[in-house]
């Protein structure tokens, strides 16, 4: 097990994947006193070098790190000895990022996967056998509202599978206003997040911000249908996803299917969403990037296949998003 940061020395954090989640989380940790290094793509690094890193949230908070306060890298620094790595690349880049980390970092380095989907930590561990991979979960939405400006538009609390080194960093996350809940078994939480993420493709195809999309009955109905199909399969597999909203999953489905005037009244807490918030999948489609549909609806399709069943609604969504991806790059 790697030692924690020496007394009097700031914790060292490496962000592998300076996208929305990576920049937001890393920026908050740096403002809380950590030494943070960001590894990202050239276009992202160029933006941060010009504009710095701006952070805001739906509660009105606003913070900024100037360009000269940021430690930016195109690849993992070879002599770096981080106390924690945040793996924040898109799911399609997991294996490549893990191999780079494994080649550059000391054995036993703790890597926390803050990615969508169910299997990224396991996939990364297979490519980085000398590192310690821990799955995590980001429940809230982060959108890039302008060059280098990342905005948290919904509520929620970070979660991860319990690990002694993470327990030692709990105070840092608390100071950063990113309290981290640790679970002996993260799987139910991951399943719950997967169900909530089934709204991502609905939002992306709607062309609307999240709050506006949820106020449209046809979009809520499609989201509910995707969740119902996935929830039924999970229960047939003997799993019960954790509740990530004030409502049980069955109650949430009933609320989503209410007429819009009633939904607006009943779902006030659910609608505590910044008007500017949108899904990361919407951003990916708009930018012509591949989406993570295969680790969201695609995960439901694979579960159905394993159970000898079908998931026609999630399968149709996979096909529709892939069609939209192809149209976006023409």
C-alpha positions in Angstrom: 0.0 0.0 0.0 1.4 3.4 -0.9 1.9 5.9 1.9 -0.2 9.0 2.2 1.2 12.5 1.6 3.9 13.4 4.1 2.8 15.6 7.0 2.8 19.2 6.0 2.9 18.4 2.3 -0.3 18.9 0.1 -1.9 15.7 -1.2 -0.8 15.0 -4.8 -3.6 14.3 -7.3 -3.3 13.4 -10.9 -6.4 13.9 -13.1 -6.2 11.5 -16.1 -8.7 13.0 -18.5 -9.2 16.7 -18.2 -12.8 16.8 -19.4 -15.8 18.1 -17.6 -15.7 15.8 -14.6 -11.9 15.8 -14.4 -11.6 19.6 -14.6 -14.4 20.2 -12.1 -13.2 17.6 -9.6 -9.5 18.4 -9.9 -10.2 22.1 -9.8 -12.2 21.8 -6.6 -9.5 19.6 -5.0 -6.8 22.1 -5.9 -8.8 25.0 -4.4 -9.0 22.9 -1.3 -5.2 22.6 -1.0 -4.2 19.7 -3.2 -1.4 19.8 -5.7 -3.2 18.7 -8.9 -1.8 17.8 -12.3 -4.1 17.6 -15.3 -3.5 15.3 -18.2 -5.6 16.1 -21.2 -5.9 16.4 -25.0 -4.1 19.2 -26.8 -7.2 21.3 -27.5 -8.3 21.1 -23.8 -4.9 22.1 -22.6 -4.7 25.0 -25.0 -8.1 26.3 -23.7 -7.0 26.0 -20.1 -3.7 27.8 -20.9 -5.6 30.7 -22.4 -8.6 31.0 -20.1 -7.7 29.2 -16.9 -10.2 27.0 -15.1 -13.5 28.4 -14.0 -15.9 26.5 -11.7 -19.5 27.3 -10.9 -22.6 25.5 -9.5 -26.4 25.8 -9.3 -26.1 27.3 -5.8 -24.3 30.4 -7.2 -20.8 29.5 -6.3 -18.1 30.7 -8.6 -14.3 30.1 -8.4 -11.4 30.5 -10.8 -7.8 29.2 -11.2 -5.6 31.4 -13.4 -3.6 29.7 -16.2 -0.3 30.1 -14.3 -1.9 28.2 -11.4 -2.5 25.1 -13.4 -0.1 22.1 -13.9 -1.0 20.8 -17.4 0.4 17.8 -19.2 -0.1 16.0 -22.6 0.9 12.7 -20.9 1.5 11.3 -17.5 4.7 12.8 -16.0 7.2 10.0 -15.7 8.6 10.9 -12.2 5.2 11.7 -10.8 4.2 10.1 -7.4 0.6 10.9 -6.9 -1.3 10.0 -3.7 -4.5 9.6 -5.9 -5.3 9.4 -9.6 -8.7 10.3 -10.8 -9.5 8.3 -14.0 -11.9 10.6 -15.9 -11.5 9.6 -19.5 -14.5 8.5 -21.6 -15.2 4.8 -21.4 -13.8 4.2 -24.9 -10.4 5.5 -23.7 -10.2 3.4 -20.6 -7.7 0.7 -21.7 -5.3 3.2 -23.4 -5.3 5.5 -20.3 -4.8 2.6 -18.0 -1.8 1.3 -19.9 -0.2 4.8 -19.8 -0.7 5.1 -16.1 0.7 1.6 -15.5 3.8 2.4 -17.4 4.5 5.7 -15.7 3.4 5.3 -12.0 4.8 3.3 -9.1 3.2 0.0 -8.1 0.4 0.4 -5.6 -0.8 3.8 -6.8 -4.5 4.3 -6.1 -6.7 5.1 -9.1 -10.3 6.1 -8.6 -12.5 5.6 -11.7 -15.0 8.5 -11.9 -16.5 7.2 -15.2 -19.9 6.2 -16.4 -20.8 2.5 -16.8 -20.3 -0.6 -14.7 -17.0 -2.1 -15.7 -14.4 0.6 -16.3 -12.5 0.0 -13.1 -12.2 -3.7 -14.0 -11.2 -3.0 -17.5 -8.6 -0.5 -16.3 -7.3 -3.0 -13.7 -6.7 -5.6 -16.4 -4.5 -3.2 -18.3 -2.8 -1.8 -15.2 -2.1 -4.8 -12.9 0.4 -3.1 -10.7 -2.0 -0.2 -9.8 -5.0 -0.3 -7.4 -8.2 0.5 -9.2 -11.3 1.5 -7.2 -14.7 2.2 -8.8 -16.4 5.5 -8.1 -19.6 7.3 -9.1 -20.3 10.9 -9.9 -24.1 11.5 -9.5 -24.3 15.1 -10.7 -24.1 16.8 -14.1 -21.1 18.9 -15.1 -21.3 20.9 -18.3 -18.8 23.1 -20.0 -20.6 26.4 -20.4 -17.7 28.3 -22.0 -14.0 27.9 -22.7 -12.5 26.5 -19.5 -15.8 27.1 -17.5 -17.3 24.0 -15.9 -20.7 24.2 -14.2 -22.3 21.7 -11.8 -25.9 21.8 -12.7 -27.5 19.2 -10.4 -27.2 17.9 -6.9 -25.6 14.7 -5.6 -22.7 13.3 -3.6 -19.6 11.4 -4.8 -19.4 7.7 -4.0 -16.7 5.0 -4.2 -15.9 1.6 -3.0 -14.3 1.7 0.4 -10.5 1.7 0.5 -8.1 2.7 3.3 -6.2 5.2 1.1 -9.5 6.9 0.2 -10.5 7.0 3.8 -7.2 9.0 4.4 -8.2 11.5 1.7 -11.8 12.0 3.0 -11.0 15.3 4.7 -9.5 16.7 1.4 -12.8 15.9 -0.4 -14.8 17.4 2.4 -12.8 20.7 2.3 -13.4 20.7 -1.5 -17.2 20.5 -0.9 -17.0 17.1 -2.6 -18.0 14.8 0.3 -17.2 11.2 -0.6 -19.4 8.4 0.6 -17.6 5.1 0.8 -19.4 1.7 0.3 -18.2 -1.8 1.0 -20.2 -2.8 -2.1 -20.6 -0.1 -4.7 -22.4 -2.3 -7.2 -26.0 -1.3 -6.2 -24.9 2.4 -6.4 -23.5 1.8 -9.9 -26.7 0.1 -11.0 -28.7 3.1 -9.7 -26.5 5.5 -11.5 -26.8 3.5 -14.7 -30.6 3.8 -14.4 -30.4 7.5 -14.0 -27.9 7.8 -16.9 -30.5 6.2 -19.2 -31.9 9.7 -19.5 -28.6 10.9 -21.2 -29.5 9.6 -24.7 -33.1 10.9 -24.3 -31.7 14.3 -23.4 -29.2 14.2 -26.3 -31.8 13.5 -28.9 -34.3 16.0 -27.5 -32.0 19.0 -28.2 -33.2 20.6 -24.9 -31.5 21.4 -21.6 -32.1 18.7 -18.9 -34.8 20.6 -17.0 -36.7 21.6 -20.1 -36.5 18.0 -21.4 -37.9 16.6 -18.2 -40.9 18.9 -18.4 -41.8 17.4 -21.8 -44.2 14.4 -21.3 -43.0 12.4 -24.3 -39.3 12.6 -23.2 -40.2 11.6 -19.6 -42.2 8.6 -21.0 -39.2 7.4 -23.0 -36.9 7.8 -20.1 -39.4 5.8 -17.9 -39.7 3.1 -20.5 -35.9 2.6 -20.6 -35.6 2.5 -16.8 -38.5 0.1 -16.5 -37.0 -2.3 -18.9 -33.6 -2.1 -17.3 -35.0 -2.4 -13.7 -37.0 -5.5 -14.6 -33.9 -7.2 -16.0 -31.7 -6.2 -13.0 -34.3 -7.7 -10.6 -34.5 -10.8 -12.7 -30.7 -11.0 -12.2 -31.2 -10.8 -8.5 -29.9 -7.3 -8.1 -31.7 -4.2 -6.5 -30.2 -0.9 -7.6 -29.6 1.7 -4.8 -32.0 4.5 -4.5 -30.3 7.7 -5.7 -33.3 10.0 -5.4 -35.8 10.6 -2.5 -38.2 8.2 -4.3 -38.0 4.4 -4.7 -37.5 3.3 -8.3 -41.1 2.2 -8.6 -42.4 5.5 -7.3 -40.0 7.4 -9.5 -41.5 5.6 -12.6 -45.0 6.5 -11.5 -44.0 10.2 -11.1 -42.3 10.3 -14.5 -45.5 9.1 -16.1 -47.7 11.8 -14.5 -49.2 14.5 -16.7 -46.8 17.5 -16.8 -48.8 19.8 -14.5 -48.9 17.1 -11.8 -45.3 16.2 -12.5 -44.2 19.8 -12.0 -45.9 19.9 -8.6 -44.7 16.5 -7.3 -41.2 16.6 -8.7 -40.0 19.9 -7.4 -36.9 18.5 -5.8 -36.1 16.5 -9.0 -36.4 19.7 -11.0 -33.7 21.4 -9.0 -31.6 21.5 -12.1 -29.8 24.5 -13.5 -31.5 25.7 -16.7 -28.2 25.5 -18.5 -27.5 21.9 -17.5 -27.4 19.2 -20.2 -26.1 15.7 -20.5 -22.5 14.9 -21.5 -23.9 12.8 -24.3 -25.6 15.9 -25.7 -22.2 17.6 -25.6 -20.5 14.7 -27.4 -23.1 14.6 -30.2 -22.8 18.4 -30.6 -19.1 18.1 -30.9 -19.1 15.1 -33.2 -17.4 12.8 -30.6 -18.3 9.2 -30.0 -20.8 8.8 -27.1 -20.9 6.4 -24.2 -24.2 4.8 -25.4 -22.6 1.3 -25.4 -21.8 1.4 -21.6 -25.3 2.8 -20.8 -28.2 1.4 -22.9 -25.7 -1.1 -24.3 -25.0 -2.5 -20.8 -28.8 -3.2 -20.5 -28.8 -5.0 -23.8 -25.9 -7.2 -22.7 -27.6 -8.0 -19.4 -30.7 -9.0 -21.4 -28.6 -11.3 -23.6 -26.9 -12.9 -20.7 -30.3 -13.7 -19.2 -31.6 -15.0 -22.5 -34.1 -12.1 -22.8 -34.4 -9.0 -24.9 -34.3 -5.2 -24.2 -35.9 -3.8 -27.3 -36.3 -0.2 -26.0 -32.6 0.1 -24.9 -31.5 -1.7 -28.2 -33.5 0.8 -30.2 -31.8 3.7 -28.3 -28.4 2.3 -29.0 -29.1 2.2 -32.7 -30.6 5.6 -32.7 -27.6 7.2 -31.0 -25.2 5.5 -33.3 -27.2 6.8 -36.2 -27.0 10.3 -34.7 -23.2 9.9 -34.2 -22.7 9.0 -37.9 -24.9 12.0 -39.0 -22.8 14.3 -36.7 -19.5 13.5 -38.4 -20.7 13.9 -42.0 
